[in-house]
Amino acid sequence: MANDPKPRLRMHIVPCSCGKSFAVSEEFDGKGSSWSRYLICPECGKRHDPKNRLLELGYQAEGFWNVEKC
């Protein structure tokens, strides 16, 4: 196990048109009905489908976050 690479540090973000972005877990919409998967923006109340708006950020060895998937 000493040769196993370290797991990458990742963050999943949902951006909103009001300017607020909020984080969710990677498995957020893996369970539940289609209505329960929608996220409500804490700033403006707009509903977001994480399947359409989820950004995956990965921490780079150089010391910064970078968008890996969107």
Backbone hydrogen bonds in HBPLUS format (Angstrom, degrees):
<---DONOR---> <-ACCEPTOR-->    atom                        ^
c    i                          cat <-CA-CA->   ^        H-A-AA   ^      H-
h    n   atom  resd res      DA  || num        DHA   H-A  angle D-A-AA Bond
n    s   type  num  typ     dist DA aas  dist angle  dist       angle   num
A0004-ASP N   A0001-MET O   3.11 MM   3  5.26 160.0  2.15 106.4 112.8     1
A0059-TYR N   A0009-LEU O   2.95 MM  50  5.57 166.8  1.96 164.4 165.0     2
A0011-MET N   A0057-LEU O   2.84 MM  46  5.07 152.9  1.91 144.8 150.8     3
A0057-LEU N   A0011-MET O   2.73 MM  46  5.07 175.7  1.73 165.6 166.0     4
A0024-VAL N   A0012-HIS O   2.90 MM  12  5.59 154.1  1.97 148.0 153.8     5
A0013-ILE N   A0055-LEU O   2.87 MM  42  5.12 158.8  1.91 148.6 154.7     6
A0055-LEU N   A0013-ILE O   2.79 MM  42  5.12 169.8  1.81 157.8 161.2     7
A0014-VAL N   A0022-PHE O   2.80 MM   8  5.42 159.9  1.84 154.7 160.9     8
A0022-PHE N   A0014-VAL O   3.08 MM   8  5.42 158.7  2.13 137.8 142.1     9
A0016-CYS N   A0020-LYS O   2.94 MM   4  5.53 136.1  2.14 151.6 164.3    10
A0019-GLY N   A0016-CYS O   3.09 MM   3  5.66 165.9  2.11 117.3 121.6    11
A0028-PHE N   A0025-SER O   3.23 MM   3  5.16 155.2  2.30 113.8 112.0    12
A0030-GLY N   A0027-GLU O   3.22 MM   3  5.30 170.2  2.23 115.5 116.6    13
A0039-LEU N   A0048-HIS O   2.76 MM   9  5.01 162.1  1.79 149.5 151.7    14
A0048-HIS N   A0039-LEU O   2.67 MM   9  5.01 151.4  1.75 145.6 155.8    15
A0041-CYS N   A0046-LYS O   2.86 MM   5  5.35 165.8  1.88 151.8 155.9    16
A0045-GLY N   A0041-CYS O   3.05 MM   4  4.75 140.4  2.21 122.7 132.7    17
A0052-ASN N   A0049-ASP O   2.93 MM   3  5.63 150.5  2.02 122.3 129.8    18
A0053-ARG N   A0049-ASP O   3.24 MM   4  6.41 144.9  2.37 146.6 156.4    19
A0054-LEU N   A0050-PRO O   3.17 MM   4  4.96 132.2  2.41 132.1 130.9    20
A0056-GLU N   A0069-LYS O   2.80 MM  13  5.02 171.1  1.81 150.9 151.4    21
A0068-GLU N   A0056-GLU O   2.71 MM  12  5.58 173.2  1.71 166.3 168.8    22
A0069-LYS N   A0056-GLU O   3.38 MM  13  5.02 159.4  2.43 129.3 133.6    23
A0058-GLY N   A0066-ASN O   2.89 MM   8  5.49 163.7  1.92 156.6 158.0    24
A0066-ASN N   A0058-GLY O   3.03 MM   8  5.49 151.1  2.12 141.8 150.4    25
A0060-GLN N   A0064-PHE O   2.78 MM   4  5.42 173.3  1.79 162.1 164.2    26
A0063-GLY N   A0060-GLN O   2.95 MM   3  5.59 165.7  1.97 119.6 123.9    27
